[in-house]
Amino acid sequence: MVAAKSEAGKAAPSYFRTARAWPALLTVLGLGCFTWVVFWPQSIPYQSLGPLGPFTQYLVDHHHTLLYNGYWIAWLIHVGESLYAMVLCKSKGITNGRAQLLWFLQTFLFGIASLSILIAYRPKRQKQT
């Protein structure tokens, strides 16, 4: 976890936390497998994938266009999540350019595993005097 200012104090203009390992790993592995299935289906050892093998081979053989389109839609969703992360940064008072860039990149790569942390972040508001 990286936070430039204390979460207990003022709203941190450079607040950033790294995504949790397991959700981030699942996202990377899922998109990696999706990439493999869409672009190099001939190199997949379907027989070694257990019950997932025949299902994956069926999708490749009969619904490759759907897989291809779904792949690009998944990346478009990640772009949308990243743009939403920028909106959230501004609304939560995260004004540091480096922190915003880190949120954008992390959310682009890990999706909801990153975005959920930013959504849950509740900056402390300064008391009005």
MMTF fields as JSON, N, C-alpha, C and O atoms, coordinates in Angstrom:
{
  "mmtfVersion": "1.0.0",
  "mmtfProducer": "UNKNOWN",
  "numBonds": 515,
  "numAtoms": 516,
  "numGroups": 129,
  "numChains": 1,
  "numModels": 1,
  "chainsPerModel": [1],
  "groupsPerChain": [129],
  "chainIdList": ["A"],
  "bondAtomList": [4, 2, 8, 6, 12, 10, 16, 14, 20, 18, 24, 22, 28, 26, 32, 30, 36, 34, 40, 38, 44, 42, 48, 46, 52, 50, 56, 54, 60, 58, 64, 62, 68, 66, 72, 70, 76, 74, 80, 78, 84, 82, 88, 86, 92, 90, 96, 94, 100, 98, 104, 102, 108, 106, 112, 110, 116, 114, 120, 118, 124, 122, 128, 126, 132, 130, 136, 134, 140, 138, 144, 142, 148, 146, 152, 150, 156, 154, 160, 158, 164, 162, 168, 166, 172, 170, 176, 174, 180, 178, 184, 182, 188, 186, 192, 190, 196, 194, 200, 198, 204, 202, 208, 206, 212, 210, 216, 214, 220, 218, 224, 222, 228, 226, 232, 230, 236, 234, 240, 238, 244, 242, 248, 246, 252, 250, 256, 254, 260, 258, 264, 262, 268, 266, 272, 270, 276, 274, 280, 278, 284, 282, 288, 286, 292, 290, 296, 294, 300, 298, 304, 302, 308, 306, 312, 310, 316, 314, 320, 318, 324, 322, 328, 326, 332, 330, 336, 334, 340, 338, 344, 342, 348, 346, 352, 350, 356, 354, 360, 358, 364, 362, 368, 366, 372, 370, 376, 374, 380, 378, 384, 382, 388, 386, 392, 390, 396, 394, 400, 398, 404, 402, 408, 406, 412, 410, 416, 414, 420, 418, 424, 422, 428, 426, 432, 430, 436, 434, 440, 438, 444, 442, 448, 446, 452, 450, 456, 454, 460, 458, 464, 462, 468, 466, 472, 470, 476, 474, 480, 478, 484, 482, 488, 486, 492, 490, 496, 494, 500, 498, 504, 502, 508, 506, 512, 510],
  "bondOrderList": [1, 1, 1, 1, 1, 1, 1, 1, 1, 1, 1, 1, 1, 1, 1, 1, 1, 1, 1, 1, 1, 1, 1, 1, 1, 1, 1, 1, 1, 1, 1, 1, 1, 1, 1, 1, 1, 1, 1, 1, 1, 1, 1, 1, 1, 1, 1, 1, 1, 1, 1, 1, 1, 1, 1, 1, 1, 1, 1, 1, 1, 1, 1, 1, 1, 1, 1, 1, 1, 1, 1, 1, 1, 1, 1, 1, 1, 1, 1, 1, 1, 1, 1, 1, 1, 1, 1, 1, 1, 1, 1, 1, 1, 1, 1, 1, 1, 1, 1, 1, 1, 1, 1, 1, 1, 1, 1, 1, 1, 1, 1, 1, 1, 1, 1, 1, 1, 1, 1, 1, 1, 1, 1, 1, 1, 1, 1, 1],
  "groupList": [{"groupName": "MET", "atomNameList": ["N", "CA", "C", "O"], "elementList": ["N", "C", "C", "O"], "formalChargeList": [0, 0, 0, 0], "bondAtomList": [1, 0, 2, 1, 3, 2], "bondOrderList": [1, 1, 2], "singleLetterCode": "M", "chemCompType": "L-PEPTIDE LINKING"}, {"groupName": "VAL", "atomNameList": ["N", "CA", "C", "O"], "elementList": ["N", "C", "C", "O"], "formalChargeList": [0, 0, 0, 0], "bondAtomList": [1, 0, 2, 1, 3, 2], "bondOrderList": [1, 1, 2], "singleLetterCode": "V", "chemCompType": "L-PEPTIDE LINKING"}, {"groupName": "ALA", "atomNameList": ["N", "CA", "C", "O"], "elementList": ["N", "C", "C", "O"], "formalChargeList": [0, 0, 0, 0], "bondAtomList": [1, 0, 2, 1, 3, 2], "bondOrderList": [1, 1, 2], "singleLetterCode": "A", "chemCompType": "L-PEPTIDE LINKING"}, {"groupName": "LYS", "atomNameList": ["N", "CA", "C", "O"], "elementList": ["N", "C", "C", "O"], "formalChargeList": [0, 0, 0, 0], "bondAtomList": [1, 0, 2, 1, 3, 2], "bondOrderList": [1, 1, 2], "singleLetterCode": "K", "chemCompType": "L-PEPTIDE LINKING"}, {"groupName": "SER", "atomNameList": ["N", "CA", "C", "O"], "elementList": ["N", "C", "C", "O"], "formalChargeList": [0, 0, 0, 0], "bondAtomList": [1, 0, 2, 1, 3, 2], "bondOrderList": [1, 1, 2], "singleLetterCode": "S", "chemCompType": "L-PEPTIDE LINKING"}, {"groupName": "GLU", "atomNameList": ["N", "CA", "C", "O"], "elementList": ["N", "C", "C", "O"], "formalChargeList": [0, 0, 0, 0], "bondAtomList": [1, 0, 2, 1, 3, 2], "bondOrderList": [1, 1, 2], "singleLetterCode": "E", "chemCompType": "L-PEPTIDE LINKING"}, {"groupName": "GLY", "atomNameList": ["N", "CA", "C", "O"], "elementList": ["N", "C", "C", "O"], "formalChargeList": [0, 0, 0, 0], "bondAtomList": [1, 0, 2, 1, 3, 2], "bondOrderList": [1, 1, 2], "singleLetterCode": "G", "chemCompType": "PEPTIDE LINKING"}, {"groupName": "PRO", "atomNameList": ["N", "CA", "C", "O"], "elementList": ["N", "C", "C", "O"], "formalChargeList": [0, 0, 0, 0], "bondAtomList": [1, 0, 2, 1, 3, 2], "bondOrderList": [1, 1, 2], "singleLetterCode": "P", "chemCompType": "L-PEPTIDE LINKING"}, {"groupName": "TYR", "atomNameList": ["N", "CA", "C", "O"], "elementList": ["N", "C", "C", "O"], "formalChargeList": [0, 0, 0, 0], "bondAtomList": [1, 0, 2, 1, 3, 2], "bondOrderList": [1, 1, 2], "singleLetterCode": "Y", "chemCompType": "L-PEPTIDE LINKING"}, {"groupName": "PHE", "atomNameList": ["N", "CA", "C", "O"], "elementList": ["N", "C", "C", "O"], "formalChargeList": [0, 0, 0, 0], "bondAtomList": [1, 0, 2, 1, 3, 2], "bondOrderList": [1, 1, 2], "singleLetterCode": "F", "chemCompType": "L-PEPTIDE LINKING"}, {"groupName": "ARG", "atomNameList": ["N", "CA", "C", "O"], "elementList": ["N", "C", "C", "O"], "formalChargeList": [0, 0, 0, 0], "bondAtomList": [1, 0, 2, 1, 3, 2], "bondOrderList": [1, 1, 2], "singleLetterCode": "R", "chemCompType": "L-PEPTIDE LINKING"}, {"groupName": "THR", "atomNameList": ["N", "CA", "C", "O"], "elementList": ["N", "C", "C", "O"], "formalChargeList": [0, 0, 0, 0], "bondAtomList": [1, 0, 2, 1, 3, 2], "bondOrderList": [1, 1, 2], "singleLetterCode": "T", "chemCompType": "L-PEPTIDE LINKING"}, {"groupName": "TRP", "atomNameList": ["N", "CA", "C", "O"], "elementList": ["N", "C", "C", "O"], "formalChargeList": [0, 0, 0, 0], "bondAtomList": [1, 0, 2, 1, 3, 2], "bondOrderList": [1, 1, 2], "singleLetterCode": "W", "chemCompType": "L-PEPTIDE LINKING"}, {"groupName": "LEU", "atomNameList": ["N", "CA", "C", "O"], "elementList": ["N", "C", "C", "O"], "formalChargeList": [0, 0, 0, 0], "bondAtomList": [1, 0, 2, 1, 3, 2], "bondOrderList": [1, 1, 2], "singleLetterCode": "L", "chemCompType": "L-PEPTIDE LINKING"}, {"groupName": "CYS", "atomNameList": ["N", "CA", "C", "O"], "elementList": ["N", "C", "C", "O"], "formalChargeList": [0, 0, 0, 0], "bondAtomList": [1, 0, 2, 1, 3, 2], "bondOrderList": [1, 1, 2], "singleLetterCode": "C", "chemCompType": "L-PEPTIDE LINKING"}, {"groupName": "GLN", "atomNameList": ["N", "CA", "C", "O"], "elementList": ["N", "C", "C", "O"], "formalChargeList": [0, 0, 0, 0], "bondAtomList": [1, 0, 2, 1, 3, 2], "bondOrderList": [1, 1, 2], "singleLetterCode": "Q", "chemCompType": "L-PEPTIDE LINKING"}, {"groupName": "ILE", "atomNameList": ["N", "CA", "C", "O"], "elementList": ["N", "C", "C", "O"], "formalChargeList": [0, 0, 0, 0], "bondAtomList": [1, 0, 2, 1, 3, 2], "bondOrderList": [1, 1, 2], "singleLetterCode": "I", "chemCompType": "L-PEPTIDE LINKING"}, {"groupName": "ASP", "atomNameList": ["N", "CA", "C", "O"], "elementList": ["N", "C", "C", "O"], "formalChargeList": [0, 0, 0, 0], "bondAtomList": [1, 0, 2, 1, 3, 2], "bondOrderList": [1, 1, 2], "singleLetterCode": "D", "chemCompType": "L-PEPTIDE LINKING"}, {"groupName": "HIS", "atomNameList": ["N", "CA", "C", "O"], "elementList": ["N", "C", "C", "O"], "formalChargeList": [0, 0, 0, 0], "bondAtomList": [1, 0, 2, 1, 3, 2], "bondOrderList": [1, 1, 2], "singleLetterCode": "H", "chemCompType": "L-PEPTIDE LINKING"}, {"groupName": "ASN", "atomNameList": ["N", "CA", "C", "O"], "elementList": ["N", "C", "C", "O"], "formalChargeList": [0, 0, 0, 0], "bondAtomList": [1, 0, 2, 1, 3, 2], "bondOrderList": [1, 1, 2], "singleLetterCode": "N", "chemCompType": "L-PEPTIDE LINKING"}],
  "groupTypeList": [0, 1, 2, 2, 3, 4, 5, 2, 6, 3, 2, 2, 7, 4, 8, 9, 10, 11, 2, 10, 2, 12, 7, 2, 13, 13, 11, 1, 13, 6, 13, 6, 14, 9, 11, 12, 1, 1, 9, 12, 7, 15, 4, 16, 7, 8, 15, 4, 13, 6, 7, 13, 6, 7, 9, 11, 15, 8, 13, 1, 17, 18, 18, 18, 11, 13, 13, 8, 19, 6, 8, 12, 16, 2, 12, 13, 16, 18, 1, 6, 5, 4, 13, 8, 2, 0, 1, 13, 14, 3, 4, 3, 6, 16, 11, 19, 6, 10, 2, 15, 13, 13, 12, 9, 13, 15, 11, 9, 13, 9, 6, 16, 2, 4, 13, 4, 16, 13, 16, 2, 8, 10, 7, 3, 10, 15, 3, 15, 11],
  "groupIdList": [1, 2, 3, 4, 5, 6, 7, 8, 9, 10, 11, 12, 13, 14, 15, 16, 17, 18, 19, 20, 21, 22, 23, 24, 25, 26, 27, 28, 29, 30, 31, 32, 33, 34, 35, 36, 37, 38, 39, 40, 41, 42, 43, 44, 45, 46, 47, 48, 49, 50, 51, 52, 53, 54, 55, 56, 57, 58, 59, 60, 61, 62, 63, 64, 65, 66, 67, 68, 69, 70, 71, 72, 73, 74, 75, 76, 77, 78, 79, 80, 81, 82, 83, 84, 85, 86, 87, 88, 89, 90, 91, 92, 93, 94, 95, 96, 97, 98, 99, 100, 101, 102, 103, 104, 105, 106, 107, 108, 109, 110, 111, 112, 113, 114, 115, 116, 117, 118, 119, 120, 121, 122, 123, 124, 125, 126, 127, 128, 129],
  "secStructList": [7, 5, 7, 1, 1, 7, 6, 6, 1, 1, 7, 7, 6, 6, 7, 5, 7, 7, 7, 7, 2, 2, 2, 2, 2, 2, 2, 2, 2, 2, 2, 2, 2, 2, 2, 2, 2, 2, 2, 7, 4, 4, 4, 7, 7, 4, 4, 4, 1, 6, 6, 2, 2, 2, 2, 2, 2, 2, 2, 2, 2, 2, 7, 2, 2, 2, 2, 2, 2, 2, 2, 2, 2, 2, 2, 2, 2, 2, 2, 2, 2, 2, 2, 2, 2, 2, 2, 2, 2, 2, 2, 6, 6, 7, 7, 7, 2, 2, 2, 2, 2, 2, 2, 2, 2, 2, 2, 2, 2, 2, 6, 2, 2, 2, 2, 2, 2, 2, 2, 2, 7, 7, 7, 7, 7, 7, 7, 7, 7],
  "xCoordList": [0.836, 0.0, 0.881, 1.838, 0.536, 1.25, 0.232, -0.746, 0.449, -0.403, 0.495, 1.236, 0.418, 1.322, 0.975, 1.866, -0.295, -0.709, -1.543, -2.096, -1.629, -2.384, -3.848, -4.455, -4.416, -5.833, -6.669, -7.826, -6.112, -6.852, -6.916, -7.746, -6.042, -6.006, -6.812, -7.944, -6.212, -6.867, -7.031, -6.378, -7.917, -8.054, -6.709, -6.149, -6.202, -4.864, -4.883, -5.474, -4.245, -4.243, -3.401, -3.507, -2.572, -1.756, -2.027, -1.133, -3.239, -3.613, -3.543, -4.076, -2.88, -2.829, -2.593, -1.768, -3.307, -3.087, -2.993, -3.736, -2.077, -1.977, -3.133, -3.682, -3.483, -4.579, -4.19, -3.012, -5.194, -4.946, -4.426, -4.833, -3.528, -2.799, -3.695, -3.589, -4.576, -5.381, -6.331, -6.347, -7.117, -7.981, -7.187, -7.592, -6.059, -5.234, -4.657, -4.638, -4.192, -3.639, -4.702, -4.432, -5.907, -6.994, -7.333, -7.605, -7.317, -7.595, -6.517, -6.827, -5.265, -4.165, -4.191, -4.031, -4.39, -4.444, -5.644, -5.535, -6.78, -7.979, -7.803, -8.126, -7.291, -7.067, -5.944, -5.981, -4.952, -3.89, -4.407, -4.062, -5.232, -5.83, -6.764, -6.789, -7.531, -8.435, -7.636, -8.037, -6.509, -5.644, -5.134, -5.135, -4.703, -4.184, -5.268, -5.007, -6.463, -7.565, -7.944, -8.218, -7.96, -8.401, -7.346, -7.685, -6.075, -5.054, -4.199, -3.651, -4.07, -3.257, -3.993, -3.448, -5.201, -5.978, -5.367, -5.629, -4.567, -3.964, -2.884, -2.522, -2.36, -1.27, -1.757, -0.938, -3.054, -3.591, -3.673, -4.224, -3.139, -3.253, -4.616, -4.708, -5.66, -7.024, -7.177, -7.906, -6.499, -6.625, -6.039, -6.362, -5.185, -4.568, -5.364, -4.964, -6.466, -7.223, -8.385, -9.203, -8.457, -9.541, -10.888, -10.998, -11.928, -13.256, -13.334, -14.229, -12.408, -12.406, -11.91, -12.237, -11.131, -10.561, -11.592, -11.572, -12.51, -13.51, -14.41, -14.795, -14.739, -15.574, -14.849, -15.437, -13.573, -12.781, -12.632, -12.734, -12.392, -12.241, -13.547, -13.534, -14.673, -15.98, -16.157, -16.586, -15.826, -15.962, -15.057, -15.47, -13.825, -12.893, -13.407, -13.358, -13.899, -14.339, -15.642, -15.806, -16.567, -17.909, -18.249, -19.215, -17.49, -17.839, -16.61, -16.51, -15.69, -14.458, -14.724, -14.069, -15.669, -16.006, -16.528, -16.186, -17.351, -17.859, -16.715, -16.684, -15.782, -14.615, -13.786, -13.36, -13.564, -12.763, -13.41, -12.745, -14.698, -15.413, -15.462, -15.306, -15.676, -15.697, -14.365, -14.317, -13.293, -11.956, -11.793, -11.344, -12.162, -12.009, -13.001, -12.693, -14.166, -15.13, -14.574, -14.745, -13.913, -13.303, -12.279, -12.241, -11.454, -10.467, -11.14, -10.678, -12.221, -12.958, -13.559, -13.601, -14.019, -14.533, -13.424, -13.656, -12.23, -11.089, -10.756, -10.412, -10.855, -10.631, -11.691, -11.374, -12.955, -14.035, -13.83, -14.055, -13.405, -13.121, -11.993, -12.039, -10.992, -9.862, -10.302, -9.878, -11.145, -11.648, -12.523, -12.474, -13.316, -14.127, -13.237, -13.574, -12.115, -11.162, -10.659, -10.438, -10.475, -10.035, -11.127, -10.829, -12.377, -13.491, -13.55, -13.74, -13.386, -13.394, -12.241, -12.413, -11.07, -9.919, -10.263, -10.015, -10.821, -11.153, -12.23, -12.145, -13.237, -14.33, -13.905, -14.527, -12.86, -12.39, -11.188, -10.585, -10.852, -9.78, -8.383, -7.425, -8.232, -6.905, -6.444, -6.829, -5.624, -5.242, -3.822, -3.453, -3.029, -1.651, -1.641, -2.267, -0.932, -0.892, -0.328, -0.821, 0.703, 1.313, 0.341, 0.239, -0.377, -1.349, -2.483, -2.942, -2.929, -3.988, -3.518, -4.261, -2.284, -1.726, -1.64, -1.98, -1.187, -1.103, -2.482, -2.621, -3.509, -4.865, -5.345, -5.963, -5.058, -5.475, -4.833, -5.523, -3.515, -2.801, -3.19, -3.417, -3.267, -3.621, -5.03, -5.275, -5.951, -7.326, -7.409, -8.19, -6.622, -6.604, -6.13, -6.697, -5.106, -4.555, -5.364, -5.514, -5.887, -6.521, -8.021, -8.671, -8.584, -10.026, -10.625, -10.14, -11.683, -12.444, -11.621, -11.939, -10.579, -9.707, -9.068, -8.814, -8.809, -8.269, -9.383, -9.352, -10.366, -11.43, -12.207, -12.641, -12.385, -13.13, -12.429, -13.096, -11.111, -10.362, -10.622, -10.825, -10.613, -10.854, -12.3, -12.554, -13.232, -14.636, -14.822, -15.561, -14.158, -14.307, -13.595, -13.908, -12.665, -11.901, -12.824, -13.531, -12.806, -13.596, -12.644, -12.178, -12.353, -11.432, -12.073, -13.275, -11.237, -11.707, -11.887, -11.018, -13.008, -13.283, -12.784, -12.84, -12.299, -11.855, -13.086, -14.118, -12.956, -14.056, -14.135, -13.117, -15.352, -15.568, -15.612, -16.349, -14.833, -14.836, -15.359, -15.434],
  "yCoordList": [-1.167, 0.0, 1.229, 1.334, 2.169, 3.426, 4.534, 4.633, 5.35, 6.515, 7.654, 7.543, 8.737, 9.84, 10.532, 10.967, 10.637, 11.261, 10.268, 9.325, 10.48, 9.581, 9.547, 10.586, 8.339, 8.212, 8.769, 9.135, 8.842, 9.362, 10.88, 11.481, 11.501, 12.955, 13.471, 13.049, 14.379, 14.988, 13.978, 12.935, 14.31, 13.474, 13.447, 14.497, 12.275, 12.149, 12.425, 11.652, 13.516, 13.811, 12.83, 12.792, 12.042, 11.062, 9.636, 8.79, 9.383, 8.063, 7.007, 7.197, 5.895, 4.755, 3.492, 3.478, 2.439, 1.11, 0.111, 0.192, -0.829, -1.87, -2.848, -3.027, -3.47, -4.438, -5.662, -6.002, -6.323, -7.564, -8.615, -8.659, -9.447, -10.38, -11.395, -11.568, -12.071, -13.142, -12.636, -13.203, -11.6, -11.109, -10.612, -10.829, -9.946, -9.466, -10.642, -10.617, -11.661, -12.838, -13.547, -13.966, -13.678, -14.314, -13.535, -14.127, -12.213, -11.384, -11.571, -11.754, -11.527, -11.687, -13.075, -13.205, -14.106, -15.466, -15.645, -16.27, -15.097, -15.203, -14.521, -15.095, -13.297, -12.6, -13.252, -13.253, -13.804, -14.517, -15.751, -15.999, -16.523, -17.713, -17.318, -17.964, -16.254, -15.762, -15.378, -15.697, -14.694, -14.312, -15.546, -15.595, -16.532, -17.775, -18.472, -18.916, -18.562, -19.237, -18.503, -19.134, -17.187, -16.405, -16.38, -16.531, -16.192, -15.975, -17.196, -17.255, -18.156, -19.342, -20.62, -21.406, -20.845, -22.007, -23.353, -24.366, -23.368, -24.62, -25.121, -26.297, -24.252, -24.655, -25.037, -25.331, -25.038, -25.332, -26.853, -27.551, -27.374, -28.817, -29.122, -29.298, -29.181, -29.346, -30.571, -30.521, -31.661, -32.892, -32.75, -33.541, -31.755, -31.539, -30.578, -30.314, -30.061, -29.073, -29.659, -28.922, -30.97, -31.607, -31.303, -31.275, -31.072, -30.812, -29.495, -29.317, -28.594, -27.33, -27.505, -26.694, -28.547, -28.778, -28.961, -28.214, -29.946, -30.131, -28.907, -28.579, -28.24, -27.048, -25.942, -25.289, -25.734, -24.71, -25.051, -24.177, -26.325, -26.732, -26.534, -26.12, -26.829, -26.599, -25.117, -24.765, -24.253, -22.813, -22.35, -21.545, -22.858, -22.484, -22.976, -22.245, -24.213, -24.798, -24.201, -24.038, -23.873, -23.462, -21.995, -21.485, -21.321, -19.946, -19.034, -18.188, -19.212, -18.435, -16.942, -16.126, -16.571, -15.152, -14.555, -13.428, -15.311, -14.847, -14.662, -13.673, -15.607, -15.488, -14.256, -13.503, -14.064, -12.932, -11.609, -10.725, -11.48, -10.254, -10.077, -8.963, -11.157, -11.098, -10.666, -9.967, -11.083, -10.69, -9.175, -8.55, -8.596, -7.145, -6.388, -5.293, -6.942, -6.316, -6.312, -5.337, -7.394, -7.451, -6.329, -5.675, -6.101, -5.022, -3.653, -2.731, -3.508, -2.242, -1.974, -0.829, -3.02, -2.876, -2.402, -1.553, -2.935, -2.503, -1.033, -0.301, -0.604, 0.809, 1.658, 2.69, 1.225, 1.944, 2.018, 3.065, 0.917, 0.914, 1.883, 2.564, 1.945, 2.853, 4.306, 5.131, 4.618, 5.983, 6.336, 7.458, 5.374, 5.596, 5.796, 6.575, 5.101, 5.291, 6.727, 7.287, 7.333, 8.734, 9.659, 10.615, 9.372, 10.158, 10.023, 11.008, 8.789, 8.563, 9.284, 9.846, 9.267, 9.967, 11.433, 11.982, 12.057, 13.474, 13.703, 14.654, 12.844, 13.042, 12.748, 13.242, 11.954, 11.612, 12.449, 12.2, 13.436, 14.356, 13.849, 14.386, 12.841, 12.328, 13.146, 12.868, 14.146, 15.098, 14.91, 15.494, 14.116, 13.873, 13.126, 12.074, 13.671, 13.071, 11.657, 10.79, 11.429, 10.093, 9.078, 7.956, 9.465, 8.56, 8.256, 7.118, 9.266, 9.048, 8.102, 7.218, 8.292, 7.405, 5.966, 5.026, 5.802, 4.464, 3.813, 2.63, 4.568, 4.027, 3.637, 2.587, 4.485, 4.196, 2.905, 2.014, 2.811, 1.629, 0.363, -0.682, 0.458, -0.718, -1.192, -2.393, -0.256, -0.634, -1.192, -2.109, -0.656, -1.2, -2.649, -3.485, -2.951, -4.303, -5.28, -6.443, -4.817, -5.73, -5.531, -6.29, -4.538, -4.344, -4.099, -3.273, -4.83, -4.624, -4.936, -4.44, -5.74, -6.017, -4.726, -4.591, -3.788, -2.486, -1.486, -0.76, -1.453, -0.461, -0.581, 0.428, -1.797, -1.978, -1.308, -0.836, -1.262, -0.592, 0.913, 1.557, 1.451, 2.882, 3.239, 4.287, 2.387, 2.625, 2.62, 3.444, 1.703, 1.576, 2.689, 2.92, 3.368, 4.423, 5.57, 6.123, 5.915, 7.022, 8.051, 7.888, 9.1, 10.103, 10.844, 11.106, 11.171, 11.959, 13.393, 13.952, 13.975, 15.362, 16.306, 16.004, 17.444, 18.461, 19.08, 19.267, 19.394, 20.04, 21.495, 22.178, 21.961, 23.357, 24.186, 23.85, 25.267, 26.122, 27.501, 28.355],
  "zCoordList": [0.0, 0.0, 0.0, 0.768, -0.887, -0.961, -0.743, -1.484, 0.245, 0.47, 0.906, 1.882, 0.179, 0.458, 1.763, 2.494, 2.057, 3.309, 4.085, 3.519, 5.356, 6.219, 5.815, 5.557, 5.762, 5.472, 6.607, 6.396, 7.801, 8.943, 8.921, 9.603, 8.141, 8.08, 6.9, 6.664, 6.178, 5.027, 3.904, 3.882, 2.974, 1.787, 1.071, 0.758, 0.818, 0.255, -1.241, -1.995, -1.696, -3.125, -3.93, -5.156, -3.267, -3.98, -3.482, -3.491, -3.058, -2.534, -3.635, -4.728, -3.334, -4.253, -3.449, -2.535, -3.779, -3.2, -4.333, -5.311, -4.195, -5.215, -5.058, -3.971, -6.168, -6.168, -5.353, -5.245, -4.779, -4.046, -5.029, -6.19, -4.541, -5.412, -6.109, -7.324, -5.372, -5.992, -7.073, -8.166, -6.819, -7.902, -9.108, -10.25, -8.858, -9.964, -10.759, -11.989, -10.05, -10.709, -11.549, -12.675, -11.0, -11.757, -13.019, -14.063, -12.926, -14.098, -15.158, -16.335, -14.75, -15.703, -16.337, -17.551, -15.529, -16.082, -17.007, -18.062, -16.609, -17.445, -18.79, -19.829, -18.774, -20.042, -20.845, -22.075, -20.158, -20.859, -21.568, -22.724, -20.883, -21.51, -22.646, -23.694, -22.432, -23.463, -24.717, -25.836, -24.519, -25.64, -26.364, -27.594, -25.611, -26.187, -27.02, -28.138, -26.478, -27.167, -28.446, -29.467, -28.398, -29.559, -30.666, -31.839, -30.311, -31.329, -31.675, -32.776, -30.783, -31.065, -30.649, -29.874, -31.136, -30.691, -31.088, -30.439, -32.134, -32.589, -31.641, -31.691, -30.774, -29.877, -28.476, -27.605, -28.246, -26.916, -26.715, -27.567, -25.611, -25.329, -24.688, -23.473, -25.502, -24.997, -24.094, -23.104, -24.426, -23.644, -22.244, -21.358, -22.033, -20.72, -19.834, -18.7, -20.328, -19.578, -18.792, -18.241, -18.741, -17.999, -18.629, -19.855, -17.809, -18.359, -19.153, -19.979, -18.899, -19.621, -21.064, -21.931, -21.324, -22.648, -23.746, -24.724, -23.619, -24.676, -24.864, -25.987, -23.766, -23.858, -24.621, -25.484, -24.304, -24.985, -26.464, -27.325, -26.75, -28.153, -28.918, -30.077, -28.271, -28.902, -29.227, -30.325, -28.272, -28.514, -29.654, -30.489, -29.691, -30.757, -32.107, -33.096, -32.15, -33.417, -33.931, -35.14, -33.04, -33.465, -33.212, -33.779, -32.387, -32.03, -31.954, -31.065, -32.883, -32.829, -32.997, -32.348, -33.853, -34.035, -32.731, -32.376, -32.028, -30.74, -29.738, -29.006, -29.705, -28.833, -29.193, -28.317, -30.481, -30.946, -30.544, -30.005, -30.806, -30.44, -28.924, -28.423, -28.206, -26.748, -26.164, -25.152, -26.801, -26.362, -26.42, -25.46, -27.559, -27.707, -26.83, -26.359, -26.609, -25.694, -24.269, -23.537, -23.878, -22.543, -22.38, -21.338, -23.394, -23.299, -23.316, -22.643, -24.075, -24.06, -22.684, -22.233, -22.024, -20.659, -19.734, -18.873, -19.9, -19.08, -19.344, -18.416, -20.59, -20.906, -20.214, -19.623, -20.286, -19.614, -18.117, -17.511, -17.511, -16.075, -15.744, -14.72, -16.598, -16.37, -16.448, -15.638, -17.41, -17.524, -16.318, -15.815, -15.864, -14.67, -13.441, -12.548, -13.398, -12.297, -12.278, -11.204, -13.449, -13.501, -12.944, -12.228, -13.272, -12.743, -11.225, -10.512, -10.736, -9.29, -8.6, -7.518, -9.222, -8.626, -8.412, -7.338, -9.412, -9.291, -8.241, -7.464, -8.21, -7.252, -5.815, -4.874, -5.637, -4.293, -3.865, -2.821, -4.676, -4.304, -4.57, -4.014, -5.393, -5.749, -6.953, -8.088, -6.697, -7.732, -8.24, -9.258, -7.562, -7.966, -9.303, -9.435, -10.29, -11.626, -11.637, -12.359, -10.839, -10.78, -10.189, -10.685, -9.127, -8.515, -9.497, -9.584, -10.229, -11.214, -12.318, -12.744, -12.775, -13.798, -13.287, -14.005, -12.047, -11.461, -11.374, -11.686, -10.953, -10.902, -12.294, -12.47, -13.286, -14.66, -15.164, -15.659, -15.035, -15.534, -14.784, -15.394, -13.467, -12.676, -13.005, -13.11, -13.167, -13.484, -14.902, -15.159, -15.816, -17.182, -17.179, -17.882, -16.403, -16.38, -15.533, -15.905, -14.396, -13.448, -13.305, -12.586, -13.965, -13.969, -12.599, -11.826, -12.316, -11.086, -9.838, -8.757, -9.963, -8.815, -8.313, -7.116, -9.198, -8.823, -8.555, -7.562, -9.447, -9.346, -8.039, -7.483, -7.549, -6.301, -5.118, -4.198, -5.128, -4.067, -4.12, -3.091, -5.315, -5.469, -5.123, -4.53, -5.485, -5.15, -3.632, -3.093, -2.95, -1.497, -0.728, 0.44, -1.346, -0.669, -0.286, -1.128, 0.981, 1.513, 2.105, 3.232, 1.36, 1.906, 3.062, 3.075, 4.027, 5.164, 4.692, 4.022, 5.043, 4.647, 5.725, 6.917, 5.286, 6.241, 6.884, 6.239, 8.17, 8.877, 8.444, 8.334, 8.199, 7.847, 9.12, 10.047, 9.181, 10.377, 10.056, 10.94]
}
